[in-house]
Amino acid sequence: MDRVNERLDYLVIGSIPAGGWKPGDYGRKIEEARTLRSKGRGPVLVPESLFMNALAATPTDTSEIIDEKVFVGTFKFCLADADVFDEGGFTEALTDLQQDGGLHITVRSHRALIGQDLFREDLREDSAFLVVETRMVRRMALDDPISPLVEDIERRLEDVEGVDGELAWFARRAGSADIVRLLREIPQQLKVKRGHRH
């Protein structure tokens, strides 16, 4: 999509701010959407994390069904500037999960206050912490158990100093081809970016 217009219902805002972003100054598409919204028209702005949660909860009838299931896990935690965090240990744990567990892994980190004026009040984050979200995806045989994978992810990540998070996950077959295609387009990223300090 090249332009935002009144016919667009939703605009998904990625969790990584563009390089030129600063509070109150966003890209062209976002600004166009905000202008339309101020006139009572145009798309609702939706955070990427909310979009991914909705994707997990809403199976599609049109997706090709593959003879596998797909596991999608999101491990989320927050860091204050003063927190001790073993960044190298976290990257090492993710690398091990990627290699041993065959996971496609993407780390996204952002300041909770960046983009606060974009979303409706009920979609906003409240703190000034760095929010770290790690998304892990794996195609699995239909009869493969999920619990050993979940336990392995939780154990490896929670053993890292400074990481106190929570793993949310789903596994399903319906709509799995669409999910796999979508997530393949997202490049793997194993390091936490701690920029955007204020």
N, C-alpha and C positions, 0 to 999 in steps of 0.2 A: 504494500500500500504506500503510495507516494504522498497522499494528502489526507488529512483528517477532514471529514465533512459531517453534516447533520444526519446522514443515513447510518453512520457507524454507531453501534450500540455500546461497545466497550473498547477501551484502550488499555492493554496490559503494560504496566510499567516495570521494567526489569529491575532486579535487585542490585545491580551494579551501576552506580551513577556514571554518566558519561564524564569524560575527563574535564570538560569545561564547566560542569555543573557546580553551582554553589547555591546556598539556600536562596530560594526565590527566583532563580535564573535557570531555566531548563531548556531542552531542545525545542526545535520548531514544531514538531507534532504535538508535544505536550502543551506548548503555548497555544497552538490553534485549538486544541480540545478545551483548554481552560477558558479561552475567549468565548467559544460556543456555549460552554456550561454557564458562563456568567449571563448569557442571554436566554437561559432556560432550554437550550437545545444541545445536541451533541452527545458524545460518548461519556459514560461513567468511567473514571480512572480507577483501575484495579491493580493492587500490588501483585507482583509475580507469585509470591508465596501463597496468596489467597487463590489465585488462578490454578496453581498446581494442586492445592487441596481440593478445589472444586472438581478438577479433572479426575482425581482419585475417587471422588464420591459419585461421579456421574458416568456410568457406562454408556457407550454409544451403540446404537443399533446398526450403524452403517459400517463399523470397522470390520475389517477382515479378522477372523478368529484364527489364531495360530495354535498349533498343537503343543503349546508351551504355556506357562504362566509367566508373568513379569512381576518382579519384586521391586518396589520403589520405597526407599526409606529416606527420611529427612531427619538428620541429627542437628539440633539447634541448641546453641548456648550463647551467653552474653559475657563480655569482658569489659571491665572498667580499665581506664588507663593505668591505674596503679596495680592491677592484678598481675600476679606471677603466672606466666603462661609459657609452657614448653612448646614453642612453635615448631622447632625441629622434630620433637617427639610426635607432635600431632601429624606433621607431614609424613613422617616415617610410618606411623600407624596406618594412615590412609594408603600409602604406597603398598604396604603389606596386604591390606584388604583388597586393593586393586589386583595385585598379582596372585594372591592365594585364593581370593574369593571370586575372581572374575567380575568385579564390580566396575561399572562406569561411574566415575566419581567427579562431582563438580562442587567446589567450595565457593560460596558467595559470602562476602562480608560487607557490611555497610553500617554507618552511623545511624542510630535510630532516629536522630533529629533531621537527617537529610530527607527532604521531600515531605516534611510534615504538612506543608500547606497544600499538597496535591490531593490528598484523600479526604473523604468524608470523615467526620469526627470518629465514627465507630470503626474505621479501618486504620487509625493511626497507632503508632507505637508511643509509649509514654516516657521512655528513659533516654539518657544521653549515652548509653552503653554502645559498644560495638557489638552488633548482632552477627553471629557466624552461623550460617546454614550450610550443611553438607548434604547434598543429594546423592544417593547411591542407587543404581539401577542394575538389575541382573535378570537375564532370561534364565528360566529354570524348567526342568521337566515337570509335567503335571503332578507326578507323585513325589517329587522332592519335598521333604519337610522344611518349613520356614524357620522353626524355632532355633535350630543350631546356628543358622546364619545370623538371626537377630541377636542371640546371646554372644556370638563372636564379635559382632560390631560393637555392641554395648561394652563388652569387656575391654576390647582394645582401645576404644576411645576414652572411656572413663578412667583407664590406667594412666592417662597423660596428665601431668601436673597442670592445674589451672582449668581443666575441662570438667564442667559440671552441667551436663545437658540432658536432653531427653530425645529418645528416638521415636518418631511416629512413622508408621509404615503401612503399606497395603500390598496385597498380592492378588492378582486376578487374571483371568483369561479373557473375559469380555472386554473388548476395546484395546487389548494389549498390543496389537499391531500398530495402532495409531500412537500409543504411548511410546513404543520403541522408536518409531520414526521421528517423533517430536524430540525425544531426548537425545537421539543420535546427532541432531543438529547442534546440540550444546557442547562446546569443547570441554574436555576434561581439564580440571584445575584442582591442584592438590595443596595449594598454599593459601594461608590467610593473608589478605591484604589489609594492613592496619592503617591505611591512609585516612584522609578526610577528617583530621582532627580539627577541633575548633578551639 
